[in-house]
Amino acid sequence: MSSKKLSVIDFYKKKEKGEKISWLTSYDFPTAQFAEAAGLDMILVGDSLGMCVYGYKGTVPVTMDQCIMHCEAVRRGAPNTFIVGDMPFLSYQASDEQAVLNAGRFLKEADMDAIKLEGGVRVASKIRAITEAGMNAVGHIGLTPQSSGQLGGHKAQGRTADAAQMVVEDAVAVQEAGAKMLLVEGVPPEVTRYIHTKLTIPVYSIGAGVYCDGQLLIVSDLIGQFQAFTPKFVKKYCNVSEMIIKAMSDYCAEVKNEQFPSDEHCYKMIDGEEEKFLKLMKED
């Protein structure tokens, strides 16, 4: 378990030294405990909780209150880890003021270290307002799930020269607006490499190749818990769904066969009390 929580300054130092950062999403107390015990540098309480926890078709239905509640749980589970709260759809798009107020909720109510918001050029003013209010903002460009409807679905971005140029323009806008870090999702590694060489802030990848300062994955993908679909860029390090289903199936069978509970799973009456109990029941 980490003894000292990393800061933004630490992430910049690691970038200078070429030390990679590993981070995962987490949505609850026990998973956050696991992440901190495993030595993860950073945790994102992503709006992907909409699909991974609530079973929504996408991230759009997720609310601020849901995000705050999960952020609070994750903070309790990982008190010594740098945690980023993810701003859900329509929590920042309407105005700079709305963006600042909702970003502030993540810090005031859930003790987050930073917030993340999707978009580049189109949200530059929001990023600037948040940073000028004294908060750490993390940009998110490329495949942005909240606006996947405009992107034609959850599809890779920047695969043509013109599209790649637009991704780079978004990256530059995020840095110029004052974001402390940038997450690039679902773009070819060549585009990420160019962004990494062009920007001075840490650049992280989720499905955007190795040429950057670190990697993010959805924990539900990494452990094989989310079964609806598996993105191309995901590596499953285990498959807990198979283990959980088997355990539940074994439990079901043992209950029906009266194998569970056995004596070892039952409480014993204090010596001599059983006879007294039976006598009382007989008298009754």
BALUMDO-935548 format. One record per residue: x, y, z of N, C-alpha, C in turn; residue number from 0; residue in three letters. Coordinates in steps of 0.1 Angstrom, whole numbers, plus 5000, padded with zeros to 4 digits. Example, Ala and Ser with C-alpha at 12.3 -4.5 7.8 and 13.67 -1.06 7.14 Angstrom:
n_px/n_py/n_pz/ca_px/ca_py/ca_pz/c_px/c_py/c_pz/num/residu
5132/4943/5078/5123/4955/5078/5132/4967/5078/0/Ala
5128/4978/5071/5137/4989/5071/5129/5000/5079/1/Ser
//
This chain:
n_px/n_py/n_pz/ca_px/ca_py/ca_pz/c_px/c_py/c_pz/num/residu
5008/4988/5000/5000/5000/5000/5009/5012/5000/0/Met
5005/5023/4992/5013/5035/4991/5013/5042/5005/1/Ser
5025/5047/5008/5026/5055/5021/5024/5069/5019/2/Ser
5026/5074/5006/5025/5088/5003/5018/5090/4990/3/Lys
5008/5098/4990/5000/5101/4978/5008/5109/4969/4/Lys
5008/5105/4956/5015/5113/4946/5007/5126/4943/5/Leu
5015/5136/4938/5009/5149/4935/5011/5151/4920/6/Ser
5005/5162/4915/5007/5166/4901/5022/5168/4898/7/Val
5029/5174/4908/5043/5176/4906/5050/5163/4905/8/Ile
5046/5153/4912/5053/5140/4911/5051/5134/4897/9/Asp
5039/5136/4891/5036/5131/4878/5045/5138/4867/10/Phe
5047/5150/4869/5056/5158/4860/5071/5153/4862/11/Tyr
5075/5150/4874/5088/5145/4876/5090/5131/4869/12/Lys
5080/5123/4871/5080/5110/4864/5081/5111/4849/13/Lys
5074/5120/4844/5074/5123/4829/5088/5126/4825/14/Lys
5095/5135/4833/5108/5139/4829/5118/5128/4830/15/Glu
5116/5118/4839/5125/5107/4841/5121/5095/4831/16/Lys
5110/5097/4825/5105/5086/4816/5099/5074/4823/17/Gly
5094/5077/4836/5088/5066/4844/5073/5066/4840/18/Glu
5068/5054/4836/5054/5053/4832/5045/5053/4844/19/Lys
5033/5058/4842/5023/5059/4852/5012/5048/4849/20/Ile
5007/5041/4859/4996/5031/4857/4984/5036/4865/21/Ser
4973/5036/4858/4961/5039/4865/4949/5031/4860/22/Trp
4939/5029/4869/4927/5021/4866/4915/5029/4870/23/Leu
4903/5025/4865/4891/5030/4870/4887/5022/4883/24/Thr
4880/5028/4891/4874/5021/4903/4861/5028/4906/25/Ser
4852/5020/4911/4838/5026/4914/4833/5023/4928/26/Tyr
4841/5015/4936/4836/5012/4949/4848/5010/4959/27/Asp
4844/5009/4971/4854/5008/4982/4863/4996/4981/28/Phe
4858/4984/4979/4868/4972/4979/4877/4973/4967/29/Pro
4872/4977/4955/4881/4977/4944/4892/4988/4946/30/Thr
4888/4999/4952/4898/5009/4955/4909/5004/4964/31/Ala
4905/4996/4974/4914/4990/4983/4924/4982/4976/32/Gln
4919/4973/4966/4927/4965/4958/4937/4973/4950/33/Phe
4932/4984/4944/4941/4992/4935/4952/4998/4943/34/Ala
4949/5003/4955/4959/5009/4963/4970/4999/4968/35/Glu
4965/4987/4972/4974/4977/4977/4983/4972/4965/36/Ala
4978/4973/4953/4985/4968/4941/4996/4979/4937/37/Ala
4995/4991/4942/5005/5001/4939/5001/5010/4927/38/Gly
4989/5010/4923/4985/5019/4912/4988/5034/4916/39/Leu
4993/5041/4906/4997/5055/4908/4985/5064/4909/40/Asp
4974/5060/4902/4963/5069/4901/4950/5061/4898/41/Met
4939/5066/4903/4926/5060/4901/4917/5070/4894/42/Ile
4909/5065/4885/4898/5074/4879/4885/5068/4883/43/Leu
4876/5076/4889/4863/5072/4891/4855/5076/4879/44/Val
4855/5067/4869/4850/5071/4855/4835/5071/4854/45/Gly
4830/5079/4845/4815/5078/4842/4812/5065/4835/46/Asp
4822/5057/4832/4820/5043/4827/4813/5035/4837/47/Ser
4811/5040/4849/4803/5033/4860/4789/5031/4855/48/Leu
4785/5040/4845/4772/5038/4840/4769/5024/4833/49/Gly
4779/5020/4826/4779/5006/4820/4783/4995/4829/50/Met
4794/4998/4837/4800/4987/4845/4793/4985/4858/51/Cys
4786/4994/4863/4779/4993/4876/4764/4992/4874/52/Val
4758/5002/4866/4744/5003/4865/4738/4997/4853/53/Tyr
4746/4992/4843/4740/4985/4832/4734/4994/4821/54/Gly
4738/5007/4821/4733/5016/4811/4740/5012/4797/55/Tyr
4734/5016/4786/4740/5013/4773/4752/5022/4771/56/Lys
4753/5033/4778/4764/5042/4776/4766/5051/4788/57/Gly
4774/5061/4787/4777/5070/4799/4767/5082/4800/58/Thr
4760/5085/4790/4751/5097/4790/4742/5098/4802/59/Val
4735/5087/4806/4726/5088/4818/4732/5091/4831/60/Pro
4745/5089/4833/4751/5091/4846/4749/5105/4851/61/Val
4746/5106/4864/4744/5119/4870/4755/5123/4879/62/Thr
4755/5136/4883/4765/5141/4892/4765/5134/4906/63/Met
4752/5132/4911/4751/5126/4924/4756/5112/4924/64/Asp
4754/5105/4913/4760/5091/4912/4775/5092/4912/65/Gln
4781/5101/4905/4795/5102/4904/4801/5106/4918/66/Cys
4795/5115/4925/4800/5119/4938/4799/5108/4948/67/Ile
4788/5100/4948/4786/5089/4957/4797/5078/4955/68/Met
4800/5075/4942/4811/5065/4940/4825/5071/4943/69/His
4827/5084/4940/4840/5090/4944/4842/5089/4959/70/Cys
4832/5092/4967/4833/5091/4981/4837/5077/4986/71/Glu
4831/5067/4980/4834/5053/4983/4849/5050/4979/72/Ala
4853/5054/4968/4866/5051/4963/4877/5058/4972/73/Val
4874/5070/4975/4883/5078/4984/4885/5070/4997/74/Arg
4874/5065/5003/4875/5058/5016/4884/5045/5014/75/Arg
4883/5039/5002/4891/5027/5000/4905/5030/4996/76/Gly
4908/5041/4991/4922/5045/4987/4926/5058/4991/77/Ala
4928/5060/5005/4931/5073/5010/4945/5079/5006/78/Pro
4954/5070/5002/4967/5074/4998/4970/5074/4983/79/Asn
4960/5075/4975/4961/5074/4961/4956/5087/4954/80/Thr
4962/5092/4944/4957/5103/4936/4945/5099/4929/81/Phe
4933/5105/4931/4921/5101/4925/4915/5112/4917/82/Ile
4910/5108/4905/4904/5118/4895/4889/5115/4894/83/Val
4881/5125/4896/4866/5123/4894/4863/5127/4880/84/Gly
4854/5119/4874/4850/5121/4860/4837/5129/4859/85/Asp
4837/5140/4852/4825/5149/4851/4816/5143/4841/86/Met
4803/5140/4845/4794/5133/4836/4788/5143/4826/87/Pro
4781/5137/4816/4774/5145/4806/4765/5155/4811/88/Phe
4766/5167/4806/4758/5179/4809/4761/5184/4823/89/Leu
4773/5181/4829/4777/5187/4842/4786/5199/4839/90/Ser
4790/5201/4827/4800/5212/4824/4797/5219/4810/91/Tyr
4790/5212/4802/4788/5218/4788/4781/5231/4787/92/Gln
4771/5233/4796/4762/5245/4795/4770/5258/4797/93/Ala
4779/5259/4806/4786/5272/4809/4798/5270/4817/94/Ser
4807/5280/4816/4819/5279/4825/4816/5279/4839/95/Asp
4805/5286/4843/4801/5287/4857/4797/5273/4862/96/Glu
4788/5267/4854/4784/5253/4857/4796/5244/4858/97/Gln
4805/5245/4850/4817/5236/4850/4825/5238/4863/98/Ala
4826/5250/4867/4834/5253/4880/4826/5248/4892/99/Val
4813/5250/4892/4806/5246/4904/4805/5231/4905/100/Leu
4803/5224/4894/4803/5209/4895/4817/5203/4897/101/Asn
4827/5209/4892/4841/5204/4894/4843/5206/4909/102/Ala
4839/5217/4915/4841/5219/4929/4835/5209/4938/103/Gly
4823/5204/4934/4817/5194/4942/4826/5181/4944/104/Arg
4833/5178/4933/4842/5166/4934/4852/5168/4945/105/Phe
4857/5180/4947/4867/5183/4957/4861/5185/4971/106/Leu
4850/5192/4972/4844/5196/4984/4837/5183/4991/107/Lys
4830/5176/4982/4822/5165/4988/4829/5151/4988/108/Glu
4838/5149/4978/4844/5136/4977/4859/5136/4978/109/Ala
4865/5147/4981/4880/5148/4983/4888/5143/4971/110/Asp
4883/5146/4959/4891/5142/4947/4903/5152/4946/111/Met
4913/5146/4939/4925/5154/4936/4925/5162/4923/112/Asp
4916/5157/4914/4915/5164/4901/4901/5159/4895/113/Ala
4898/5166/4885/4886/5162/4877/4890/5160/4862/114/Ile
4882/5152/4855/4884/5150/4841/4872/5154/4833/115/Lys
4874/5160/4822/4862/5163/4813/4866/5161/4799/116/Leu
4856/5157/4791/4859/5153/4777/4858/5165/4767/117/Glu
4867/5164/4757/4867/5174/4747/4879/5182/4747/118/Gly
4882/5189/4735/4894/5197/4734/4890/5211/4731/119/Gly
4890/5215/4719/4888/5229/4715/4874/5234/4721/120/Val
4864/5225/4720/4851/5230/4724/4849/5232/4739/121/Arg
4858/5226/4747/4856/5228/4762/4868/5236/4768/122/Val
4876/5242/4759/4888/5249/4764/4884/5260/4775/123/Ala
4873/5267/4772/4870/5277/4782/4866/5271/4796/124/Ser
4860/5259/4795/4856/5252/4808/4869/5248/4815/125/Lys
4878/5243/4808/4891/5239/4815/4898/5251/4821/126/Ile
4898/5261/4813/4905/5274/4818/4898/5279/4831/127/Arg
4884/5279/4831/4877/5284/4842/4880/5275/4855/128/Ala
4880/5262/4853/4882/5252/4864/4896/5254/4870/129/Ile
4906/5256/4861/4920/5257/4866/4922/5271/4873/130/Thr
4915/5281/4867/4916/5294/4873/4909/5295/4887/131/Glu
4900/5285/4889/4894/5284/4902/4902/5276/4912/132/Ala
4914/5272/4908/4923/5265/4917/4922/5250/4917/133/Gly
4916/5244/4907/4914/5230/4907/4923/5223/4895/134/Met
4927/5211/4897/4934/5204/4887/4924/5197/4877/135/Asn
4926/5200/4864/4918/5195/4854/4926/5185/4845/136/Ala
4920/5174/4841/4926/5165/4832/4917/5165/4819/137/Val
4924/5167/4808/4917/5167/4795/4915/5152/4790/138/Gly
4905/5151/4781/4902/5138/4775/4898/5140/4761/139/His
4906/5135/4751/4903/5137/4737/4904/5124/4729/140/Ile
4901/5125/4716/4900/5113/4708/4887/5107/4708/141/Gly
4886/5095/4712/4873/5088/4714/4867/5093/4727/142/Leu
4857/5102/4726/4850/5107/4738/4836/5101/4740/143/Thr
4834/5091/4749/4822/5084/4749/4809/5092/4751/144/Pro
4810/5104/4758/4798/5112/4760/4793/5118/4747/145/Gln
4802/5120/4737/4797/5125/4724/4799/5115/4713/146/Ser
4798/5102/4717/4800/5091/4707/4789/5091/4697/147/Ser
4777/5097/4700/4767/5099/4690/4771/5107/4678/148/Gly
4779/5117/4680/4784/5126/4670/4796/5119/4663/149/Gln
4802/5110/4669/4814/5103/4664/4810/5090/4656/150/Leu
4797/5087/4655/4793/5075/4648/4794/5063/4657/151/Gly
4794/5065/4670/4795/5053/4679/4809/5053/4686/152/Gly
4812/5042/4693/4825/5041/4700/4835/5036/4690/153/His
4840/5045/4682/4849/5042/4671/4862/5049/4673/154/Lys
4873/5043/4668/4886/5050/4669/4886/5063/4661/155/Ala
4894/5072/4666/4895/5085/4660/4909/5088/4655/156/Gln
4910/5098/4646/4923/5102/4641/4930/5092/4632/157/Gly
4922/5085/4624/4927/5074/4615/4930/5080/4601/158/Arg
4926/5092/4598/4930/5098/4586/4939/5110/4590/159/Thr
4946/5116/4580/4955/5127/4582/4947/5139/4588/160/Ala
4935/5142/4581/4927/5153/4586/4922/5151/4600/161/Asp
4917/5139/4602/4911/5136/4615/4922/5136/4626/162/Ala
4934/5132/4623/4945/5132/4632/4949/5146/4636/163/Ala
4949/5155/4626/4952/5169/4628/4942/5175/4638/164/Gln
4929/5171/4637/4919/5177/4646/4922/5172/4660/165/Met
4926/5159/4662/4930/5154/4675/4941/5162/4681/166/Val
4951/5165/4673/4963/5173/4677/4958/5187/4682/167/Val
4950/5193/4674/4944/5206/4677/4937/5206/4691/168/Glu
4930/5195/4693/4923/5194/4706/4933/5192/4718/169/Asp
4944/5185/4715/4954/5183/4725/4961/5196/4729/170/Ala
4964/5204/4719/4970/5217/4721/4961/5226/4729/171/Val
4948/5226/4725/4938/5234/4732/4937/5231/4747/172/Ala
4937/5218/4750/4936/5213/4763/4948/5219/4772/173/Val
4960/5218/4766/4972/5222/4773/4972/5238/4775/174/Gln
4968/5245/4764/4968/5259/4765/4958/5264/4775/175/Glu
4947/5256/4777/4936/5261/4786/4941/5258/4800/176/Ala
4951/5251/4803/4957/5250/4816/4955/5236/4823/177/Gly
4950/5226/4815/4949/5212/4820/4963/5207/4825/178/Ala
4963/5200/4836/4975/5195/4841/4980/5182/4835/179/Lys
4970/5174/4829/4973/5161/4822/4963/5160/4811/180/Met
4966/5150/4802/4958/5147/4791/4956/5132/4789/181/Leu
4944/5128/4787/4941/5114/4784/4937/5113/4769/182/Leu
4944/5104/4762/4940/5103/4748/4934/5089/4746/183/Val
4922/5088/4740/4915/5075/4739/4913/5072/4724/184/Glu
4916/5059/4721/4911/5053/4708/4917/5060/4696/185/Gly
4930/5063/4696/4936/5069/4684/4948/5061/4681/186/Val
4953/5061/4668/4965/5054/4664/4977/5058/4672/187/Pro
4986/5049/4675/4998/5052/4683/5007/5064/4677/188/Pro
5007/5065/4664/5015/5075/4657/5010/5089/4661/189/Glu
4997/5090/4663/4991/5103/4666/4994/5106/4681/190/Val
4993/5096/4690/4997/5098/4704/5011/5102/4705/191/Thr
5020/5095/4697/5034/5099/4698/5037/5113/4694/192/Arg
5030/5118/4684/5032/5132/4680/5027/5141/4691/193/Tyr
5016/5138/4697/5010/5147/4708/5020/5147/4719/194/Ile
5025/5135/4723/5034/5134/4734/5047/5142/4732/195/His
5052/5143/4720/5064/5151/4717/5061/5166/4717/196/Thr
5048/5169/4714/5045/5183/4712/5041/5190/4725/197/Lys
5035/5182/4734/5030/5188/4747/5040/5187/4758/198/Leu
5039/5196/4768/5048/5195/4779/5041/5188/4791/199/Thr
5027/5187/4791/5020/5181/4802/5020/5166/4800/200/Ile
5019/5158/4811/5018/5143/4809/5007/5139/4800/201/Pro
5010/5130/4791/5000/5124/4782/4998/5110/4784/202/Val
4986/5106/4787/4983/5092/4790/4974/5085/4780/203/Tyr
4974/5072/4779/4967/5065/4768/4957/5056/4774/204/Ser
4945/5055/4767/4936/5044/4769/4933/5039/4755/205/Ile
4939/5029/4750/4937/5025/4736/4943/5034/4726/206/Gly
4954/5040/4730/4961/5050/4721/4976/5047/4720/207/Ala
4980/5034/4723/4994/5031/4721/5003/5033/4733/208/Gly
5016/5030/4731/5026/5030/4741/5034/5043/4742/209/Val
5033/5051/4732/5042/5063/4731/5036/5075/4739/210/Tyr
5037/5073/4752/5031/5083/4761/5037/5081/4775/211/Cys
5030/5088/4785/5036/5087/4798/5029/5077/4808/212/Asp
5020/5069/4802/5013/5059/4811/5001/5054/4805/213/Gly
4994/5044/4811/4983/5038/4806/4971/5038/4816/214/Gln
4959/5038/4810/4947/5037/4818/4939/5025/4812/215/Leu
4932/5017/4821/4923/5007/4816/4910/5008/4825/216/Leu
4899/5003/4820/4887/5001/4828/4889/4988/4836/217/Ile
4888/4989/4849/4891/4978/4858/4881/4966/4855/218/Val
4869/4969/4851/4860/4958/4848/4864/4950/4835/219/Ser
4871/4957/4826/4877/4950/4815/4889/4942/4818/220/Asp
4898/4949/4826/4910/4942/4830/4908/4929/4838/221/Leu
4898/4928/4846/4896/4916/4854/4886/4907/4848/222/Ile
4881/4911/4836/4871/4902/4829/4857/4902/4836/223/Gly
4853/4913/4842/4840/4914/4848/4830/4919/4839/224/Gln
4833/4928/4830/4823/4934/4821/4823/4925/4809/225/Phe
4810/4920/4806/4809/4910/4795/4802/4914/4783/226/Gln
4796/4926/4783/4789/4931/4771/4797/4931/4758/227/Ala
4809/4937/4759/4818/4937/4748/4832/4940/4753/228/Phe
4842/4937/4745/4856/4939/4749/4863/4947/4738/229/Thr
4867/4960/4741/4874/4968/4731/4887/4962/4727/230/Pro
4891/4965/4715/4903/4960/4709/4915/4962/4717/231/Lys
4916/4973/4724/4928/4977/4731/4929/4970/4745/232/Phe
4919/4963/4749/4918/4957/4763/4926/4944/4764/233/Val
4934/4943/4774/4940/4930/4778/4934/4925/4791/234/Lys
4928/4913/4791/4922/4908/4803/4933/4900/4811/235/Lys
4936/4905/4823/4946/4899/4831/4941/4887/4839/236/Tyr
4928/4886/4840/4921/4875/4847/4906/4875/4842/237/Cys
4899/4865/4846/4885/4865/4842/4877/4861/4854/238/Asn
4874/4871/4862/4866/4869/4875/4852/4864/4872/239/Val
4847/4868/4860/4833/4864/4858/4831/4849/4858/240/Ser
4841/4842/4852/4840/4827/4852/4841/4822/4866/241/Glu
4850/4828/4874/4852/4823/4888/4839/4826/4896/242/Met
4833/4837/4894/4821/4841/4902/4809/4832/4898/243/Ile
4808/4830/4885/4796/4822/4880/4798/4808/4885/244/Ile
4810/4802/4885/4813/4789/4890/4810/4788/4905/245/Lys
4814/4798/4913/4812/4798/4927/4797/4798/4930/246/Ala
4790/4807/4923/4775/4807/4925/4768/4795/4921/247/Met
4773/4789/4910/4767/4776/4906/4769/4765/4916/248/Ser
4782/4764/4921/4785/4754/4931/4776/4756/4944/249/Asp
4775/4769/4948/4767/4772/4960/4752/4767/4958/250/Tyr
4747/4771/4946/4733/4767/4943/4731/4752/4944/251/Cys
4741/4744/4938/4740/4730/4938/4741/4724/4952/252/Ala
4750/4730/4961/4751/4725/4974/4739/4728/4983/253/Glu
4733/4739/4981/4721/4742/4988/4710/4732/4985/254/Val
4708/4729/4972/4698/4720/4968/4700/4705/4973/255/Lys
4713/4702/4974/4717/4689/4978/4719/4688/4993/256/Asn
4716/4699/5000/4718/4700/5015/4733/4697/5019/257/Glu
4742/4700/5011/4756/4700/5014/4761/4712/5021/258/Gln
4753/4723/5020/4756/4736/5026/4743/4741/5033/259/Phe
4744/4745/5045/4756/4745/5054/4759/4732/5061/260/Pro
4772/4729/5063/4776/4718/5070/4778/4722/5085/261/Ser
4782/4712/5093/4784/4715/5108/4794/4726/5110/262/Asp
4804/4727/5101/4815/4737/5103/4810/4751/5101/263/Glu
4799/4752/5094/4794/4766/5091/4782/4769/5100/264/His
4780/4761/5111/4769/4764/5120/4774/4767/5134/265/Cys
4766/4776/5141/4770/4779/5155/4765/4768/5164/266/Tyr
4773/4766/5175/4769/4755/5185/4763/4762/5198/267/Lys
4754/4754/5204/4749/4759/5216/4759/4757/5227/268/Met
4759/4765/5237/4768/4763/5249/4765/4750/5255/269/Ile
4775/4743/5260/4773/4730/5266/4762/4730/5277/270/Asp
4753/4720/5275/4743/4719/5285/4730/4727/5282/271/Gly
4731/4737/5273/4720/4745/5270/4710/4739/5261/272/Glu
4714/4729/5253/4705/4723/5244/4694/4715/5251/273/Glu
4698/4708/5262/4688/4701/5270/4678/4710/5277/274/Glu
4683/4722/5282/4675/4731/5288/4665/4737/5278/275/Lys
4670/4740/5266/4661/4745/5255/4650/4736/5251/276/Phe
4654/4723/5250/4644/4713/5246/4633/4711/5257/277/Leu
4638/4712/5269/4629/4711/5281/4619/4722/5281/278/Lys
4624/4734/5278/4616/4746/5278/4605/4745/5267/279/Leu
4610/4740/5255/4601/4739/5244/4590/4728/5246/280/Met
4594/4718/5254/4584/4707/5257/4574/4712/5267/281/Lys
4578/4720/5277/4569/4726/5286/4559/4736/5280/282/Glu
4565/4743/5269/4556/4753/5262/4545/4746/5254/283/Asp
//
